[in-house]
Amino acid sequence: MASDRIPGIDLTAAPSGTGCAECLAGDGPGWWFHLRRCAACGHIGCCDSSPGQHGTKHARDAGHPFLASFEPGESWMWNVETEEYYDGPELLPPTCHPPAQPTPGPQGMVPVDWEQQLH
């Protein structure tokens, strides 16, 4: 059920996993810098600084306007249509990847020169 207050945010959508779905499936470099969660369907994608930029790509392709940070200690949302930050409602837990999961990640997949590969 979608939120009645904010179109594009579904408070019942669980995260799709603990890492970028596309990177883990082999679409792209296989690692990410930070993670973003689609507020409409729970899809986890990598941030725009990551080589794959899968979070925003998913949001635009699916027509889902809001991405939430999926990083520990962060609670902001970003509207990909208006390019504005948004203080939205708290989404269904978990609201971040496991704190023990490294950033960047996943462990063992991050290249030594990862900082030079950021956008």
DRENDO-1510 file (C-alpha; in Angstrom, 1 decimal, always signed):
<recs>
REC; n; res; u; v; w
REC; 1; MET; +0.0; +0.0; +0.0 .
REC; 2; ALA; +1.4; +3.4; -1.0 .
REC; 3; SER; +1.5; +6.3; +1.5 .
REC; 4; ASP; -1.7; +8.4; +1.2 .
REC; 5; ARG; +0.4; +11.5; +2.1 .
REC; 6; ILE; +3.2; +11.3; -0.4 .
REC; 7; PRO; +2.8; +9.7; -3.8 .
REC; 8; GLY; +5.8; +7.6; -4.7 .
REC; 9; ILE; +6.5; +6.5; -1.1 .
REC; 10; ASP; +5.3; +3.0; +0.1 .
REC; 11; LEU; +5.8; +2.6; +3.8 .
REC; 12; THR; +5.3; -1.2; +3.5 .
REC; 13; ALA; +8.0; -1.8; +0.9 .
REC; 14; ALA; +10.9; -3.8; +2.4 .
REC; 15; PRO; +14.5; -3.3; +1.1 .
REC; 16; SER; +15.4; -5.7; -1.7 .
REC; 17; GLY; +18.6; -6.7; +0.1 .
REC; 18; THR; +21.7; -5.3; +1.8 .
REC; 19; GLY; +23.6; -4.3; -1.3 .
REC; 20; CYS; +23.2; -2.9; -4.8 .
REC; 21; ALA; +21.0; -5.4; -6.6 .
REC; 22; GLU; +22.6; -4.8; -10.0 .
REC; 23; CYS; +26.2; -4.8; -8.8 .
REC; 24; LEU; +25.6; -8.1; -6.9 .
REC; 25; ALA; +24.0; -9.5; -10.0 .
REC; 26; GLY; +27.1; -8.7; -12.1 .
REC; 27; ASP; +25.7; -5.6; -13.9 .
REC; 28; GLY; +28.6; -3.2; -13.7 .
REC; 29; PRO; +31.8; -3.2; -11.7 .
REC; 30; GLY; +30.5; -5.3; -8.8 .
REC; 31; TRP; +31.1; -2.7; -6.0 .
REC; 32; TRP; +29.6; +0.5; -4.7 .
REC; 33; PHE; +30.4; +3.5; -2.7 .
REC; 34; HIS; +27.1; +4.3; -0.9 .
REC; 35; LEU; +23.7; +2.7; -1.1 .
REC; 36; ARG; +20.3; +4.2; -1.9 .
REC; 37; ARG; +16.8; +2.7; -1.3 .
REC; 38; CYS; +13.9; +3.3; -3.6 .
REC; 39; ALA; +11.1; +4.6; -1.4 .
REC; 40; ALA; +8.4; +3.2; -3.7 .
REC; 41; CYS; +9.5; -0.4; -4.0 .
REC; 42; GLY; +12.5; -1.0; -1.7 .
REC; 43; HIS; +15.0; -1.6; -4.6 .
REC; 44; ILE; +18.6; -1.1; -3.3 .
REC; 45; GLY; +21.0; +0.5; -5.8 .
REC; 46; CYS; +24.3; +2.3; -5.6 .
REC; 47; CYS; +24.7; +6.1; -5.3 .
REC; 48; ASP; +25.6; +8.5; -8.1 .
REC; 49; SER; +29.2; +8.6; -6.9 .
REC; 50; SER; +29.5; +4.9; -7.5 .
REC; 51; PRO; +30.6; +3.6; -10.9 .
REC; 52; GLY; +27.3; +1.9; -11.6 .
REC; 53; GLN; +24.9; +4.7; -10.5 .
REC; 54; HIS; +22.2; +2.1; -10.3 .
REC; 55; GLY; +20.0; +3.8; -7.7 .
REC; 56; THR; +19.1; +6.8; -9.8 .
REC; 57; LYS; +18.9; +4.7; -12.9 .
REC; 58; HIS; +16.3; +2.5; -11.2 .
REC; 59; ALA; +14.3; +5.5; -10.0 .
REC; 60; ARG; +14.2; +7.1; -13.4 .
REC; 61; ASP; +13.4; +3.9; -15.3 .
REC; 62; ALA; +10.7; +2.8; -12.9 .
REC; 63; GLY; +9.2; +6.3; -12.5 .
REC; 64; HIS; +9.8; +6.2; -8.7 .
REC; 65; PRO; +10.7; +9.7; -7.6 .
REC; 66; PHE; +12.2; +9.2; -4.1 .
REC; 67; LEU; +15.4; +7.6; -3.1 .
REC; 68; ALA; +16.4; +7.3; +0.6 .
REC; 69; SER; +19.9; +6.9; +1.9 .
REC; 70; PHE; +20.6; +3.3; +2.9 .
REC; 71; GLU; +23.6; +4.2; +5.0 .
REC; 72; PRO; +23.8; +3.9; +8.8 .
REC; 73; GLY; +23.0; +7.2; +10.6 .
REC; 74; GLU; +21.4; +8.9; +7.5 .
REC; 75; SER; +17.7; +9.5; +7.2 .
REC; 76; TRP; +17.3; +11.9; +4.2 .
REC; 77; MET; +15.5; +11.3; +0.9 .
REC; 78; TRP; +16.3; +12.7; -2.6 .
REC; 79; ASN; +13.7; +13.4; -5.2 .
REC; 80; VAL; +15.2; +12.5; -8.6 .
REC; 81; GLU; +12.5; +14.5; -10.5 .
REC; 82; THR; +13.0; +17.8; -8.7 .
REC; 83; GLU; +16.6; +17.2; -7.6 .
REC; 84; GLU; +15.8; +18.3; -4.0 .
REC; 85; TYR; +16.4; +16.8; -0.6 .
REC; 86; TYR; +13.3; +15.8; +1.3 .
REC; 87; ASP; +12.6; +14.9; +4.9 .
REC; 88; GLY; +10.2; +12.0; +4.4 .
REC; 89; PRO; +8.6; +9.5; +6.7 .
REC; 90; GLU; +10.6; +6.6; +8.2 .
REC; 91; LEU; +10.5; +3.6; +5.9 .
REC; 92; LEU; +10.0; +0.0; +6.9 .
REC; 93; PRO; +13.1; -1.4; +8.7 .
REC; 94; PRO; +15.9; -2.0; +8.1 .
REC; 95; THR; +16.6; +1.6; +7.1 .
REC; 96; CYS; +20.3; +0.9; +6.4 .
REC; 97; HIS; +22.7; -1.8; +5.4 .
REC; 98; PRO; +24.2; -3.8; +8.3 .
REC; 99; PRO; +26.6; -1.5; +10.2 .
REC; 100; ALA; +29.3; -4.2; +9.9 .
REC; 101; GLN; +29.1; -4.1; +6.1 .
REC; 102; PRO; +32.0; -2.1; +4.8 .
REC; 103; THR; +31.7; +1.2; +2.9 .
REC; 104; PRO; +32.6; +1.0; +0.1 .
REC; 105; GLY; +31.5; -2.6; -0.4 .
REC; 106; PRO; +31.0; -5.4; -0.7 .
REC; 107; GLN; +34.0; -6.8; +1.1 .
REC; 108; GLY; +36.5; -8.4; -1.3 .
REC; 109; MET; +35.1; -6.6; -4.4 .
REC; 110; VAL; +36.4; -3.1; -3.9 .
REC; 111; PRO; +39.4; -2.3; -6.1 .
REC; 112; VAL; +42.5; -0.7; -4.6 .
REC; 113; ASP; +42.1; +2.4; -6.7 .
REC; 114; TRP; +38.3; +2.8; -5.9 .
REC; 115; GLU; +38.7; +6.5; -5.1 .
REC; 116; GLN; +39.8; +7.3; -8.6 .
REC; 117; GLN; +36.7; +5.5; -10.0 .
REC; 118; LEU; +34.2; +7.6; -8.2 .
REC; 119; HIS; +32.0; +10.0; -10.2 .
</recs>
